[in-house]
Amino acid sequence: MKELVEYIAKSIVSVPDDVKVTEEADGDIVVVKLEVAADDKGRVIGRQGRVAEAMRTLLRVMATKEGTRVRLEIV
């Protein structure tokens, strides 16, 4: 899951070297934290949160296949 978020984020942002993705297990929920440069936060979130919501949907599909739950946090 971490690799998917990292790939999508690096494809969108203008400074791909500043993309950092961490994955933490919180009980039965996997928390994926995405950090980008301050100027790129708007690109990752998208208009009215559409890009972030699309990434969350893809993560939810992957998590369902693995039998877990996932949460994406944009830091």
The 8 nearest C-alpha neighbors of each residue, nearest first, counted from 0:
[[1, 3, 2, 4, 58, 61, 62, 31],
 [0, 2, 4, 3, 5, 20, 22, 31],
 [1, 3, 5, 0, 4, 6, 20, 7],
 [4, 2, 6, 0, 5, 1, 7, 58],
 [5, 3, 7, 1, 6, 2, 8, 0],
 [4, 6, 2, 8, 3, 7, 9, 1],
 [7, 5, 3, 9, 4, 8, 2, 10],
 [8, 6, 10, 4, 5, 9, 3, 11],
 [7, 9, 5, 11, 10, 6, 4, 12],
 [10, 8, 15, 6, 11, 7, 12, 5],
 [9, 11, 7, 8, 12, 6, 15, 13],
 [12, 10, 8, 9, 7, 42, 43, 13],
 [13, 11, 14, 39, 9, 15, 10, 8],
 [12, 14, 15, 39, 11, 9, 10, 38],
 [15, 13, 16, 12, 17, 36, 18, 39],
 [16, 14, 9, 17, 18, 12, 13, 10],
 [15, 17, 14, 18, 9, 19, 35, 13],
 [18, 16, 15, 35, 36, 14, 19, 34],
 [19, 17, 35, 15, 16, 34, 9, 20],
 [20, 18, 34, 33, 17, 35, 21, 5],
 [19, 21, 33, 32, 5, 34, 1, 18],
 [22, 20, 32, 31, 23, 19, 33, 1],
 [21, 23, 31, 30, 32, 1, 20, 29],
 [24, 22, 30, 29, 25, 31, 21, 32],
 [23, 25, 29, 26, 28, 30, 22, 27],
 [26, 24, 28, 29, 27, 23, 30, 69],
 [25, 27, 28, 24, 29, 23, 68, 30],
 [26, 28, 25, 67, 68, 29, 24, 69],
 [29, 27, 68, 25, 69, 26, 24, 30],
 [28, 30, 24, 69, 23, 25, 68, 70],
 [31, 29, 70, 23, 22, 69, 71, 24],
 [30, 32, 22, 71, 21, 70, 72, 29],
 [33, 31, 72, 21, 20, 73, 71, 30],
 [32, 34, 20, 73, 74, 19, 72, 31],
 [33, 35, 19, 74, 18, 73, 20, 32],
 [36, 34, 18, 17, 39, 40, 37, 19],
 [37, 35, 39, 38, 17, 40, 34, 14],
 [36, 38, 39, 40, 35, 41, 34, 17],
 [37, 39, 36, 40, 41, 35, 42, 13],
 [40, 38, 42, 36, 41, 37, 12, 35],
 [41, 39, 43, 42, 37, 38, 44, 35],
 [42, 40, 44, 39, 43, 45, 38, 46],
 [41, 43, 45, 39, 40, 44, 12, 11],
 [44, 42, 40, 41, 45, 50, 51, 39],
 [43, 45, 51, 48, 41, 50, 42, 40],
 [46, 44, 50, 48, 42, 49, 43, 41],
 [45, 47, 48, 49, 44, 50, 41, 42],
 [46, 48, 49, 45, 44, 50, 51, 52],
 [49, 47, 45, 44, 46, 51, 50, 52],
 [48, 50, 52, 45, 51, 47, 46, 53],
 [51, 49, 45, 53, 52, 44, 48, 43],
 [52, 50, 44, 54, 48, 53, 49, 55],
 [51, 53, 55, 49, 50, 54, 48, 56],
 [54, 52, 56, 50, 55, 51, 49, 57],
 [53, 55, 51, 57, 56, 52, 58, 50],
 [56, 54, 52, 58, 53, 57, 59, 51],
 [55, 57, 59, 53, 54, 58, 52, 60],
 [58, 56, 54, 60, 59, 55, 53, 61],
 [59, 57, 55, 61, 60, 56, 62, 54],
 [58, 60, 56, 62, 57, 61, 55, 63],
 [61, 59, 63, 57, 58, 62, 56, 64],
 [62, 60, 58, 64, 63, 59, 57, 65],
 [63, 61, 65, 67, 59, 64, 60, 68],
 [62, 64, 66, 60, 65, 61, 67, 59],
 [63, 65, 61, 62, 66, 60, 67, 59],
 [66, 64, 62, 63, 67, 61, 68, 60],
 [65, 67, 63, 64, 62, 68, 61, 27],
 [68, 66, 62, 65, 63, 27, 28, 69],
 [69, 67, 28, 62, 29, 27, 63, 59],
 [68, 70, 29, 28, 30, 62, 59, 67],
 [69, 71, 30, 31, 29, 72, 68, 28],
 [72, 70, 31, 32, 30, 55, 73, 69],
 [73, 71, 32, 74, 33, 31, 70, 30],
 [72, 74, 33, 32, 34, 71, 44, 40],
 [73, 34, 33, 72, 32, 35, 40, 71]]
